[in-house]
Amino acid sequence: MKLAVVILALAMTGCATVNDIEHTPATMSVMSGKSPKDYASCFVGRIADSRKPPQIEPRHAGLRVIVPQKLISSDPAAIVDIEPRSSGSSIKLFERMGNNPLRPKDVQHAVTACISGE
């Protein structure tokens, strides 16, 4: 019965677009000493085991990484905006279900792991 409720709740959340996700509050806002290109490369490598390859596109002076959902690869689950700053990058993470404590944490862990020089 509990499983049915969880599945129903997930089904009711619907599909989100990149525009929908980017208009939610940022789940995380951090800075890194890496350039936007180096940070994006690290991030993509970190989530490669848990997700299909993300879409990387130029945005302003930096990069935008659009992370697909785990089950439905055509719909975005998260957006990572990486902007250059004088000594590295400014990173903002926007997640589709950012206020859901049961959401997968692989994207947040990858964002955090790539902050430093690892």
C-alpha positions as CSV (number, residue, x, y, z in Angstrom):
1,M,0.0,0.0,0.0
2,K,2.8,2.4,0.9
3,L,4.5,1.7,-2.4
4,A,1.4,2.5,-4.3
5,V,1.1,5.9,-2.6
6,V,4.8,6.7,-3.4
7,I,4.3,5.7,-7.1
8,L,1.1,7.7,-7.3
9,A,2.8,10.7,-5.8
10,L,5.7,10.5,-8.3
11,A,3.2,10.1,-11.2
12,M,1.3,13.2,-10.1
13,T,4.4,15.4,-10.1
14,G,4.2,15.5,-13.9
15,C,6.9,16.5,-16.4
16,A,9.0,19.6,-15.8
17,T,10.7,21.7,-18.4
18,V,14.0,23.5,-18.2
19,N,12.1,26.7,-17.9
20,D,10.0,25.3,-15.0
21,I,13.1,24.1,-13.2
22,E,15.1,27.3,-13.6
23,H,12.3,29.3,-12.0
24,T,12.5,27.3,-8.8
25,P,14.7,28.5,-5.9
26,A,18.3,27.2,-6.2
27,T,18.9,24.0,-4.2
28,M,22.6,24.9,-3.8
29,S,24.8,27.9,-4.6
30,V,28.5,27.3,-4.3
31,M,31.9,28.5,-5.6
32,S,34.8,26.5,-7.0
33,G,38.3,27.3,-7.9
34,K,37.9,25.4,-11.2
35,S,37.1,27.0,-14.5
36,P,33.5,26.4,-15.8
37,K,34.8,23.9,-18.4
38,D,36.9,22.0,-15.7
39,Y,34.0,22.0,-13.3
40,A,31.5,20.7,-15.9
41,S,33.9,18.0,-16.9
42,C,34.3,16.9,-13.3
43,F,30.5,17.0,-12.7
44,V,29.7,15.0,-15.8
45,G,32.2,12.4,-14.8
46,R,30.8,12.1,-11.3
47,I,27.2,11.5,-12.4
48,A,28.1,9.2,-15.3
49,D,27.4,6.0,-13.3
50,S,23.9,7.1,-12.2
51,R,22.5,9.1,-15.1
52,K,22.4,9.2,-18.9
53,P,24.9,11.8,-20.3
54,P,23.7,15.3,-19.6
55,Q,23.3,18.1,-22.2
56,I,25.9,20.8,-21.9
57,E,25.2,24.2,-23.5
58,P,26.9,27.6,-23.4
59,R,25.1,30.2,-21.3
60,H,26.2,33.8,-21.0
61,A,29.9,33.5,-20.3
62,G,29.6,30.1,-18.7
63,L,27.9,26.7,-19.1
64,R,24.6,25.1,-18.4
65,V,24.4,21.4,-17.6
66,I,20.9,19.8,-18.0
67,V,20.8,16.6,-16.1
68,P,18.2,14.0,-17.3
69,Q,15.9,12.1,-14.9
70,K,17.0,8.6,-13.9
71,L,14.0,6.8,-15.5
72,I,12.7,9.2,-18.2
73,S,15.8,10.4,-20.0
74,S,14.0,13.0,-22.1
75,D,12.8,15.0,-19.2
76,P,15.2,17.2,-17.1
77,A,15.7,16.5,-13.4
78,A,18.2,19.2,-12.6
79,I,20.1,22.2,-14.0
80,V,23.6,23.2,-13.0
81,D,24.5,26.8,-14.1
82,I,28.2,27.4,-14.0
83,E,29.4,31.0,-14.4
84,P,33.0,32.2,-14.5
85,R,34.3,34.5,-11.7
86,S,37.8,36.0,-11.2
87,S,39.2,32.9,-9.5
88,G,37.1,30.0,-10.6
89,S,33.4,29.4,-11.0
90,S,30.0,30.2,-9.4
91,I,27.7,27.2,-9.4
92,K,23.9,27.1,-8.9
93,L,22.0,23.9,-8.8
94,F,18.2,23.9,-9.6
95,E,16.4,20.6,-9.1
96,R,13.0,19.5,-10.3
97,M,11.9,18.1,-6.9
98,G,14.2,20.3,-4.8
99,N,11.8,20.3,-1.8
100,N,11.3,16.6,-1.8
101,P,13.5,14.8,0.8
102,L,13.1,11.5,-1.0
103,R,14.7,12.8,-4.3
104,P,17.9,11.1,-5.5
105,K,21.0,12.8,-4.0
106,D,23.5,11.8,-6.7
107,V,23.4,15.3,-8.4
108,Q,23.9,17.1,-5.1
109,H,26.8,14.8,-4.2
110,A,28.4,15.4,-7.6
111,V,28.1,19.2,-7.3
112,T,29.7,19.1,-3.8
113,A,32.5,16.6,-4.8
114,C,33.6,18.8,-7.7
115,I,33.9,22.1,-5.7
116,S,37.5,21.5,-4.6
117,G,40.5,20.4,-6.6
118,E,39.5,16.6,-6.5
